Amino acid sequence: MSKPPKPKGIIPEDTMVLMLTDIHFLEGVFFSIQVAGMDTANLVTYKGYNTVFAKYKTTPEQFKKSWTFYMAHPEYSDPIYEKVVENITILQTESVKKQKAAKKESN
């Protein structure tokens, strides 16, 4: 079965992977701030999303349009999310390595 054509204005898949990786990382930070009870969580998240949109030269509207299209078509969204999970796993691994190295240096 072939993939349906993408409508005009849809963010390319490789860019969507990078954006979603950044957004999920941002949401993890947001959750941590929220759990800590900080009142700035919503502001941090709002500014964070805007930073992601600016980084990838897109708008919230274009992201929403792209998100809606990709999530309605698993033949696109499944490979995108496989790459997002891979990226997040790599980031987590790097973070753990840095934490261990910092801990060794402080001892």
C-alpha positions in Angstrom: 0.0 0.0 0.0 1.4 3.4 -1.0 1.5 6.4 1.3 -1.0 9.1 0.6 0.5 12.3 -0.8 1.3 15.0 1.7 -0.7 18.2 1.4 1.1 21.4 0.7 2.8 23.0 3.7 3.4 19.8 5.7 6.7 19.8 7.6 9.2 17.2 6.1 9.4 13.9 8.0 13.1 14.4 9.0 12.4 17.8 10.4 9.3 16.5 12.2 11.5 13.9 13.9 13.8 16.5 15.2 11.0 18.8 16.3 9.2 16.0 18.1 12.4 15.0 19.8 12.9 18.5 21.1 9.2 18.8 22.1 9.3 15.6 24.0 12.5 16.7 25.8 10.8 20.0 26.6 7.7 18.2 27.9 10.0 16.1 30.2 11.5 19.3 31.6 8.0 20.8 32.0 6.9 17.7 33.9 9.9 18.0 36.2 9.2 21.6 36.9 5.5 20.8 37.5 6.4 18.0 39.9 8.7 20.4 41.8 5.7 22.7 42.2 7.1 25.7 40.4 4.7 28.3 39.1 6.8 29.0 36.1 6.0 25.6 34.4 3.5 27.0 31.9 5.7 30.0 31.0 8.7 27.7 30.5 6.6 25.4 28.3 5.1 28.2 26.2 8.5 29.8 25.6 10.0 26.4 24.9 7.5 25.6 22.2 8.1 29.0 20.6 11.8 28.3 20.7 11.3 24.9 18.9 9.1 26.6 16.3 11.7 29.3 15.7 14.6 26.8 15.6 12.8 24.9 12.8 11.4 28.0 11.1 7.8 26.9 11.4 4.6 28.2 13.1 2.3 26.6 15.6 -0.3 26.3 12.9 2.0 24.6 10.4 3.1 22.2 13.2 -0.5 21.4 14.1 -1.4 20.8 10.5 1.6 18.5 10.0 1.0 16.7 13.3 -2.7 16.1 12.4 -1.7 14.8 9.0 1.0 12.5 10.2 -1.0 11.1 13.2 -3.9 10.3 10.8 -1.5 8.2 8.7 0.4 5.5 10.6 2.5 4.7 7.5 4.1 8.1 8.2 3.8 8.4 12.0 5.1 5.0 12.9 8.6 5.5 11.3 8.7 9.1 12.6 8.1 8.0 16.2 10.5 5.1 15.9 13.2 7.7 15.1 12.0 10.0 17.9 12.3 7.2 20.4 15.7 6.4 19.1 16.8 10.0 19.5 15.5 10.3 23.0 17.2 7.1 24.0 20.5 8.5 22.7 20.0 11.7 24.6 19.2 9.8 27.8 22.3 7.6 27.4 24.5 10.7 26.8 22.9 12.4 29.9 23.6 9.4 32.1 27.2 9.2 30.9 27.7 13.0 31.6 26.2 12.6 35.1 28.5 9.6 35.9 31.5 11.5 34.6 30.6 14.6 36.7 30.1 12.4 39.8 33.5 10.8 39.3 35.1 14.3 39.0 33.5 15.5 42.2 34.8 12.5 44.2 
